[in-house]
Amino acid sequence: MDHVRGLKCVLCGDEYSVGEVLYVCPKHGDEGILDVLYDYDLIATRLTKEGLAHNHDYSIWRYAPLLPIREETPRPPLHVGWTPVYQSQRLGEKLGLAHLYIKDDGRNPTASFKDRASAVGVVKAQELGYEIITCASTGNAASSLAGFAASVGLRSVIFVPERAPQAKVAQLLIFGARVIMVKGTYDQAFDLCLEAAKEYGWYSRNTAYNPYLSEGKKTASLEICEQLEWQAPDRIFVSVGDGCIMGGLWKGLRDLLALDFIERMPQLIGVQAEGSAPLVRAWEEGTEEIVPLIPETLADSIAVGKPRDRVKALRAVRETGGQYVAVTDEEILEAMRLLGREAAVFAEPAGAAGFAGLLKLAQQGQIDPDERIAVLVTGSGLKDVDSAIRAVGKPDLIEPTISALRRLM
Ligand SMILES: *Cc1c(COP(=O)(O)O)cnc(C)c1O
């Protein structure tokens, strides 16, 4: 790991060596999230555009020189990353946009963006010699961790809020996780999980706590830019709960700028559900302080009342000249329908929220028709079929006769 210079607290800026701290800044406790610092001069000798053009490993590991892992640690066998980017002509026309790109991260092995972080999480757990890894999650981080733990033979203990959708809980159980369902919100499950990890000595996969997971998330930015032949998009839209994806995307883009792989920083647009939008409020008020709330939205994966990665998530948007947008549950359902019907991408509500934000800004005339827009779809619709049915309604049911069909038609 000679390419990692250390870890830097996002609050006080103090730096630590990798061996010095495991998770957060000792001075700031759970709030003092650490950012991984790299030696870009060294990395530039190991990672080049030409090298990538000849690299046939189409997964996040093609960017290993930019990840905080040792070269010799085995990587999980599940295929993660290099998800498709579709240029969505029909969807673009509907919105009046000439260059619309949809990156479908529902195509990851456990069907969400979280696999990018879990993959790095289990590599770190193995490097550090842990046998049990834990996280709290509204569902996707949990099922993702359970899958990746199973793939390398680690045990996982997962804390989920009572209202996590059934498909996600089923995934956990299939992957053999020890599932602990908490009578409370995600935020309460998160706090309990941190306490449990300390008490039992388990490795914590919680993003916005474990500094390495964000590094897995940043691979989506690296991929978007490489898949668009190093012409960075003008704006990237993504849904935001804790803000770790947002922080990760920003990190990946800063890496690419530091390596001169792209020429300018895209604007990052964070989309939250109206009933769970503390970052939208903080952004509008120009503060980094959050007023925690009880989230109310059908988009369970972004139902977060106290965003853990708020500092990075707010800076990512401010420093790239982007913005935060709130969308209603109705707008999310409409985004699910449009994505399905015009682009054949099936998203869960949180997965479609980024697109709902684009839809909103486009309808308000805030997007130039020639802008190059990338939208991340962060999770598959199969994870939450109840919401999908809510978006589209139930099918017609008839007797198996042609006369019944005629009456219906
Ligand atoms: C976790 C998740 C998000 C939000 O990511 P954060 O890092 O919490 O902001 C968005 N969509 C889906 C499908 C997710 O699972």
The ligand as an SDF file (V2000), in Angstrom:
LIG
                    3D

 15 15  0  0  0  0  0  0  0  0999 V2000
  -27.7080    3.2440   -0.3850 C   0  0  0  0  0  0  0  0  0  0  0  0
  -28.4760    3.6270   -1.5730 C   0  0  0  0  0  0  0  0  0  0  0  0
  -28.5690    4.9530   -2.0240 C   0  0  0  0  0  0  0  0  0  0  0  0
  -27.9760    6.1150   -1.2870 C   0  0  0  0  0  0  0  0  0  0  0  0
  -26.6290    6.0240   -0.9920 O   0  0  0  0  0  0  0  0  0  0  0  0
  -26.0210    6.8750    0.1960 P   0  0  0  0  0  0  0  0  0  0  0  0
  -24.6040    6.6020    0.1480 O   0  0  0  0  0  0  0  0  0  0  0  0
  -26.6930    6.4040    1.4420 O   0  0  0  0  0  0  0  0  0  0  0  0
  -26.3710    8.3030   -0.0830 O   0  0  0  0  0  0  0  0  0  0  0  0
  -29.2900    5.2030   -3.1720 C   0  0  0  0  0  0  0  0  0  0  0  0
  -29.9070    4.2260   -3.8460 N   0  0  0  0  0  0  0  0  0  0  0  0
  -29.8370    2.9420   -3.4680 C   0  0  0  0  0  0  0  0  0  0  0  0
  -30.5550    1.9160   -4.2660 C   0  0  0  0  0  0  0  0  0  0  0  0
  -29.1250    2.6020   -2.3280 C   0  0  0  0  0  0  0  0  0  0  0  0
  -29.0950    1.3200   -1.9340 O   0  0  0  0  0  0  0  0  0  0  0  0
  1  2  1  0
  2  3  1  0
  2 14  2  0
  3  4  1  0
  3 10  2  0
  4  5  1  0
  5  6  1  0
  6  7  2  0
  6  8  1  0
  6  9  1  0
 10 11  1  0
 11 12  2  0
 12 13  1  0
 12 14  1  0
 14 15  1  0
M  END
$$$$
